[in-house]
Amino acid sequence: MIGLSGEKPLISEIWRRISRRNFFGAAPGALATATLASLTANAQQQDNTARAEGDHSSSNPGPANRALVDENHSSSTPPPTDHGDIGPIWYSFDLARKRVEEGGWTHEVTERELPPSKDLAGVNMRLTAGSFRELHWHTADEWAYMEYGNARVSVMNPDGTMFLDDVGEGDLWFFPAGFPHSIQGLGPDGCQFLLVFNDGMFSEDNTFLLSEFVAHIPPEVLTKNSRLTPGDIAKLPKEQLYIFPAALPQSLGADRAAIGGNSVAAKQQYTFKMGSMTPTVKTAGGEVRIVDSRNFPVNTSIAAGLVRLKPGAIRELHWHPNASEWQFWLAGKGRMTVVMPEGRARTMDFNANDVGFVPAVAGHYIENTGNTDVVFLEMFKSSQFVDFSLNNWIGRMPPEMATAHLNLSEDALKRIPAEKQPIIGG
């Protein structure tokens, strides 16, 4: 244990730091333990500060993946405030195995790749113009954000009514577990989208497919159930289609009319125009759009915020009391620190196509560290988006309470914004 002067403090020095009043008010062993912990923390703080400032202790003469180190400077040379281990809070879709089919591709980040993420899993998918993600259904709810292009989606209700709609960049859809649905890329260049499922162990490969359903039913049952002839049955797919090319569909109006028009149209709205909605919060530093069950009623299990940060701006210090946070970074470069009990903290850098994770109730912020806008989604396994602001909490404390805890003067407390400000400009 190293003291502030760089020398090992004597036991007498440790006890000198314990006041007489505290000595008679608590067990000596507990006080010594607390003081020793304080001295150790001070030494560690000094050591981390020196390393962060680039002294020889942080040098690495051995091999290094420079591209990875340069993109993750906050991990390879952490700030002095980082401490302990909170587990992984970063992964990238660019590291995930990509399944490429004729007509598109897919890859996923689940609990297998990011073990702490037990509530949500994500899939990134591309469909070329005309290509289908085969008709299917899932054991989990499906929430989606359109990153690029256009698609036609369909979903059937248990009462036999059908929903069809076209979606574009910035739009969402939500399909409940077990509801059969499809996605088809439209012109001119198909689409790319993020799918989020309310099950950390979900896998896009483990879905119920129309092709596999009919391929594994005895022919005589298909004849009895659907009045198919042996010739019809011989034409059915013998294995999964999954992603496959097809001709572009008719217009949306023509397709709606072809299936029965208003008589079979679903009353529910399974899509939402997130990208074009009025921002929930807008400041000089950026904006936030929040979508949950309050403005997208069918969306009962995944709440989300679409955040844009201007260069230098931060998503304020805050935490979420009701769920862990699963992030998808759409653009820009930023960093995040996550703080957990017992002083554990981890800082990571993020880039487009990365996934971030914050345990439920953990304090954190997101900062734009680049020279272009940062855009990311923050998602929660919850029907509603809920957060607490650190500034707002301090501002609602009686001044003497805040001073007692933070050792700040009244003037300093007045400088802290009293109201919640999800985005603070740089």
C-alpha positions in Angstrom: 0.0 0.0 0.0 1.5 3.3 -1.1 0.8 6.6 0.7 0.4 10.0 -0.9 4.1 10.7 -0.7 4.9 7.5 -2.5 6.1 5.8 0.8 4.3 3.1 2.8 2.4 4.7 5.6 3.1 3.5 9.1 0.3 2.0 11.2 0.6 5.0 13.6 -0.2 7.3 10.7 -3.3 5.2 9.9 -4.6 5.6 13.4 -3.7 9.2 13.5 -6.2 9.8 10.7 -9.0 8.3 12.9 -10.6 11.0 15.0 -11.1 10.5 18.7 -14.8 11.0 18.3 -15.0 8.3 15.6 -12.8 6.0 17.6 -15.3 6.0 20.5 -18.3 5.8 18.1 -17.3 2.7 16.2 -15.3 -0.5 16.4 -11.5 0.1 15.9 -11.3 -2.7 13.4 -14.0 -1.2 11.2 -12.4 2.2 11.3 -9.0 0.8 10.4 -10.5 -1.1 7.5 -12.3 2.0 6.2 -9.2 4.1 6.5 -7.1 1.4 4.8 -9.6 1.2 2.0 -9.5 5.0 1.6 -5.7 5.0 1.4 -5.8 2.2 -1.1 -8.3 4.1 -3.2 -6.2 7.2 -3.1 -3.1 5.2 -4.2 -5.1 3.5 -7.0 -6.5 6.9 -8.1 -2.9 8.3 -8.4 -1.7 5.2 -10.2 -4.6 5.4 -12.7 -4.1 9.1 -13.2 -0.4 8.5 -14.1 -1.3 5.7 -16.5 -4.0 7.8 -18.2 -1.4 10.6 -18.7 0.8 8.2 -20.6 3.7 7.3 -18.2 5.8 4.2 -18.8 3.3 2.0 -16.8 0.8 2.2 -19.6 3.2 1.4 -22.4 2.7 -1.7 -24.4 5.9 -2.9 -26.2 4.2 -6.2 -27.1 1.9 -7.0 -30.0 -1.3 -5.0 -30.4 -4.2 -4.8 -32.8 -3.8 -1.1 -33.5 -7.1 -0.7 -35.4 -8.9 -2.1 -32.4 -6.9 -0.1 -29.9 -7.5 3.1 -31.7 -11.2 2.5 -31.8 -11.3 1.6 -28.2 -8.9 4.0 -26.5 -11.1 4.3 -23.4 -10.8 0.5 -22.8 -7.1 0.1 -23.6 -6.1 3.2 -21.6 -9.1 3.8 -19.3 -9.7 7.0 -17.5 -8.6 7.1 -13.9 -12.2 7.0 -12.8 -12.7 3.4 -14.1 -12.4 0.8 -11.4 -13.1 -2.9 -11.0 -15.1 -5.2 -13.3 -18.7 -4.8 -14.4 -18.6 -7.3 -17.3 -18.8 -6.5 -21.0 -20.8 -3.5 -22.1 -19.8 -3.5 -25.8 -20.0 -5.8 -28.9 -20.2 -5.1 -32.6 -22.3 -6.5 -35.4 -19.1 -6.4 -37.4 -17.8 -9.2 -35.3 -21.0 -11.3 -35.6 -21.1 -14.2 -38.1 -23.1 -13.2 -41.1 -25.5 -15.6 -42.8 -25.6 -14.7 -46.5 -28.5 -16.1 -48.7 -29.6 -15.3 -52.2 -31.6 -12.1 -51.6 -29.9 -10.8 -48.5 -28.1 -11.6 -45.2 -28.6 -11.5 -41.5 -26.4 -11.6 -38.3 -27.2 -11.3 -34.6 -26.0 -10.1 -31.2 -27.6 -12.1 -28.4 -26.8 -13.2 -24.9 -24.2 -15.6 -26.4 -22.2 -12.7 -27.7 -23.0 -10.2 -24.9 -23.6 -12.4 -21.8 -25.1 -9.7 -19.5 -27.8 -9.0 -22.0 -30.5 -11.4 -20.8 -33.5 -9.3 -21.7 -33.0 -8.3 -25.3 -31.3 -9.7 -28.5 -30.8 -7.9 -31.8 -30.6 -9.0 -35.4 -29.4 -6.9 -38.3 -30.9 -7.9 -41.7 -30.6 -6.9 -45.3 -33.1 -7.7 -48.1 -32.5 -6.9 -51.8 -35.4 -5.5 -53.9 -38.2 -8.0 -54.1 -36.6 -10.5 -51.7 -38.5 -11.9 -48.7 -37.7 -12.8 -45.2 -39.9 -15.9 -45.4 -43.3 -16.0 -43.7 -42.7 -17.0 -40.2 -43.4 -16.5 -36.5 -41.4 -16.3 -33.2 -41.5 -17.3 -29.6 -40.6 -13.6 -28.7 -42.0 -10.2 -29.6 -40.3 -8.5 -32.6 -39.6 -4.8 -32.6 -37.9 -3.3 -35.7 -36.2 -0.1 -36.9 -35.7 0.6 -40.6 -32.1 1.8 -41.1 -32.2 2.0 -44.9 -34.6 1.6 -47.9 -38.1 0.4 -48.1 -40.1 -2.7 -47.3 -43.6 -4.1 -47.2 -44.6 -5.9 -44.0 -47.6 -8.1 -43.2 -48.9 -9.6 -40.0 -52.1 -11.6 -39.2 -54.2 -11.3 -36.1 -55.8 -14.4 -34.4 -59.2 -13.2 -35.6 -58.1 -13.6 -39.3 -57.7 -9.9 -40.0 -54.6 -8.8 -41.8 -52.3 -5.8 -41.6 -50.2 -4.7 -44.6 -48.1 -1.6 -44.8 -45.0 -0.1 -46.4 -42.2 1.2 -44.2 -39.2 3.4 -44.9 -36.1 4.7 -43.2 -36.8 5.7 -39.5 -40.0 3.7 -39.3 -40.8 1.0 -36.7 -42.9 -2.1 -36.6 -44.0 -4.4 -33.7 -45.2 -8.0 -34.1 -46.3 -9.9 -31.0 -44.9 -13.4 -30.3 -46.6 -16.1 -32.3 -48.2 -13.7 -34.9 -47.3 -14.8 -38.4 -45.7 -12.1 -40.5 -43.5 -11.3 -43.5 -41.0 -8.7 -44.7 -40.3 -8.0 -48.4 -37.7 -5.5 -49.7 -39.0 -2.9 -52.1 -37.4 -0.8 -54.9 -35.1 0.7 -55.7 -32.6 -1.1 -53.5 -34.4 -3.2 -50.9 -33.8 -2.4 -47.3 -31.8 -3.0 -44.1 -33.3 -3.1 -40.6 -32.6 -3.8 -37.0 -34.8 -6.4 -35.2 -35.0 -6.5 -31.4 -36.5 -9.4 -29.5 -37.5 -9.5 -25.8 -35.5 -12.6 -25.1 -31.7 -12.4 -24.7 -31.2 -16.0 -25.9 -33.4 -15.5 -29.0 -31.9 -16.7 -32.3 -33.1 -15.6 -35.7 -32.2 -19.1 -36.9 -34.7 -20.6 -34.5 -37.9 -19.4 -36.0 -41.1 -21.1 -37.1 -41.1 -21.1 -41.0 -44.0 -21.7 -43.4 -41.8 -23.8 -45.6 -40.7 -26.2 -42.8 -44.3 -26.4 -41.4 -45.7 -27.8 -44.6 -42.6 -29.9 -45.5 -43.0 -32.0 -42.3 -46.7 -32.7 -42.5 -47.8 -36.1 -44.0 -49.2 -35.6 -47.5 -52.5 -37.2 -46.7 -53.0 -34.7 -43.9 -52.2 -31.7 -46.2 -54.8 -33.1 -48.6 -57.4 -33.5 -45.8 -56.6 -30.1 -44.2 -56.0 -27.9 -47.3 -57.6 -29.8 -50.2 -54.2 -30.0 -52.0 -53.7 -32.6 -54.7 -50.6 -34.8 -54.9 -49.4 -32.6 -57.7 -49.8 -29.5 -55.5 -47.9 -31.2 -52.7 -45.0 -32.2 -55.0 -44.5 -28.4 -55.7 -44.2 -27.4 -52.0 -40.6 -26.5 -50.8 -38.8 -29.4 -49.2 -36.5 -27.2 -47.0 -36.5 -23.7 -45.5 -36.6 -20.7 -47.8 -35.5 -18.3 -45.0 -34.4 -15.4 -47.3 -35.1 -15.7 -51.0 -35.6 -13.5 -54.1 -39.0 -12.8 -55.7 -40.7 -10.4 -58.0 -41.6 -6.9 -56.6 -45.2 -6.8 -55.3 -48.1 -4.8 -56.7 -48.9 -1.4 -55.1 -49.9 -1.4 -51.4 -53.5 -0.5 -52.4 -53.7 -3.4 -54.9 -52.3 -5.9 -52.4 -54.8 -4.7 -49.7 -57.7 -5.0 -52.2 -56.5 -8.5 -53.3 -56.8 -10.0 -49.8 -60.3 -8.6 -49.2 -59.9 -4.8 -48.5 -61.5 -3.3 -45.4 -63.5 -6.4 -44.6 -60.3 -8.2 -43.5 -58.2 -5.2 -42.5 -56.7 -5.3 -39.0 -57.9 -2.5 -36.7 -54.5 -2.3 -34.9 -51.6 -0.2 -36.3 -48.5 -2.3 -36.2 -46.1 0.3 -37.8 -45.0 3.7 -36.5 -43.2 6.7 -38.1 -40.5 7.2 -35.5 -38.1 9.1 -37.8 -40.6 11.8 -38.7 -42.3 12.2 -35.4 -41.9 15.5 -33.5 -38.9 15.1 -31.1 -39.9 14.4 -27.5 -37.0 16.6 -26.4 -35.0 19.0 -28.5 -32.1 21.2 -27.4 -29.1 22.9 -28.9 -27.2 19.7 -28.2 -29.5 17.3 -30.0 -32.9 15.6 -29.7 -34.6 12.5 -28.4 -37.7 10.7 -29.8 -39.3 8.3 -27.4 -41.7 5.5 -28.5 -43.4 3.1 -26.1 -46.9 1.8 -25.4 -48.2 5.3 -24.7 -47.8 6.5 -28.3 -47.5 3.1 -30.1 -50.2 1.0 -28.3 -49.5 -2.4 -29.8 -45.9 -2.1 -28.7 -46.4 -3.6 -25.2 -42.9 -5.0 -24.4 -40.1 -2.8 -25.9 -39.7 0.9 -25.2 -37.2 2.9 -27.2 -35.5 6.2 -27.6 -33.9 7.5 -30.8 -31.1 9.9 -29.7 -29.1 12.4 -31.7 -26.1 14.1 -30.1 -24.3 17.1 -31.6 -20.5 17.1 -31.4 -19.5 17.6 -27.7 -23.0 17.0 -26.4 -23.9 14.3 -23.8 -26.9 12.2 -22.9 -27.0 13.4 -19.3 -26.0 11.3 -16.2 -29.0 9.2 -15.6 -30.3 5.6 -14.9 -33.3 3.5 -15.7 -35.2 1.9 -12.8 -37.2 -0.6 -14.7 -35.0 -2.4 -17.2 -31.5 -2.9 -18.6 -30.6 -0.8 -21.7 -29.6 -2.3 -25.1 -28.2 0.2 -27.5 -27.6 0.2 -31.3 -25.3 2.8 -32.7 -26.3 4.1 -36.0 -23.8 6.9 -36.7 -20.9 8.8 -35.2 -18.4 8.1 -32.5 -18.9 8.4 -28.7 -18.1 7.0 -25.3 -20.0 5.7 -22.3 -19.1 5.1 -18.7 -21.3 2.7 -16.7 -21.1 2.9 -12.8 -22.1 0.0 -10.6 -22.1 -0.6 -6.8 -18.8 -1.0 -4.9 -17.3 1.7 -7.1 -17.1 -0.5 -10.2 -17.0 1.6 -13.4 -16.1 0.9 -17.1 -15.7 3.2 -20.0 -15.9 2.1 -23.6 -15.8 3.8 -27.0 -18.6 3.2 -29.6 -18.9 3.5 -33.4 -21.6 2.8 -35.9 -22.9 -0.8 -35.9 -21.8 -1.3 -32.3 -24.1 -2.6 -29.5 -24.0 -1.1 -26.0 -25.3 -2.6 -22.8 -26.2 -1.0 -19.5 -27.4 -3.1 -16.5 -30.7 -2.1 -15.0 -30.4 0.8 -12.6 -26.7 1.5 -13.4 -25.7 5.1 -13.7 -24.3 6.1 -17.1 -23.9 8.8 -19.7 -23.2 8.9 -23.4 -20.9 11.5 -24.9 -20.3 12.5 -28.6 -16.5 12.4 -28.9 -16.4 12.9 -32.7 -16.9 15.8 -35.1 -20.2 14.5 -36.6 -23.6 13.8 -35.0 -23.9 10.6 -32.9 -27.2 8.7 -33.5 -28.2 5.7 -31.5 -31.2 3.7 -30.2 -31.6 2.9 -26.6 -34.1 0.1 -26.0 -35.7 -1.6 -22.9 -37.7 -4.7 -22.2 -40.6 -2.6 -20.8 -43.9 -1.1 -21.9 -42.7 2.4 -20.9 -39.5 4.5 -21.2 -38.5 5.6 -17.7 -35.3 7.4 -16.5 -34.0 9.4 -13.6 -31.7 12.4 -14.0 -28.8 13.0 -11.6 -29.1 16.7 -12.0 -32.8 16.7 -11.4 -32.4 14.6 -8.2 -29.8 17.0 -6.8 -31.9 20.0 -7.8 -34.9 18.6 -5.8 -32.9 18.0 -2.6 -33.0 20.6 0.2 -29.7 22.6 -0.1 -28.4 21.3 3.2 -29.0 17.7 2.2 -27.1 18.2 -1.1 -24.3 20.0 0.7 -24.0 17.3 3.3 -23.6 14.6 0.7 -21.6 16.4 -2.0 -19.7 19.0 0.0 -20.7 21.7 -2.5 -21.4 25.4 -1.7 -24.8 27.0 -2.3 -23.4 28.8 -5.4 -22.1 25.5 -6.8 -25.5 23.8 -6.3 -27.2 26.7 -8.1 -25.1 26.0 -11.2 -26.4 22.4 -11.5 -29.5 22.3 -13.7 -32.5 21.6 -11.6 -34.7 20.2 -14.4 -34.2 17.0 -16.3 -32.2 17.7 -19.5 -31.8 14.5 -21.4 -29.3 16.1 -23.7 -26.8 18.7 -22.6 -24.9 20.7 -25.3 -21.1 20.5 -25.5 
